[in-house]
Amino acid sequence: MWDRIRKSFARLFSTARADGDDGRDKRTHNLFEAAAVYVSACAEDDQDQIDEAVGWVSPEALSFGVSELACRAVIALARERDESPQTVARALLGLPAA
């Protein structure tokens, strides 16, 4: 998953955004909406949706949103499993218990 994130950010930096009207929705998206769409698209391996979410906010904002989403998800899963957030995070990453 991190490889896909790295590739998406690399593609973002190497590709200039088009300023012309392409007929897409022009409403503003907040960083949390962008992060949610980006992460779910990565999970579903939907490159079109990944590219769209990457264009909604700056790379820094997207990075912050993804980080915040990860924190909230680990906390929610830890509460559900009645385990510590560290235990859950290590398990999700396939790391041995600390």
Buried (B, 14 or more C-beta within 10 A) or exposed (E): EEEBBEEBBEEBEEEEEEEEEEEEEEEEBEBBBBBBBBBBBBEEEBBEBBBBBBBBBEEEBBBBBBEEBBEEBBEEBBEEEEEEBEBBBBBEEEEEEE
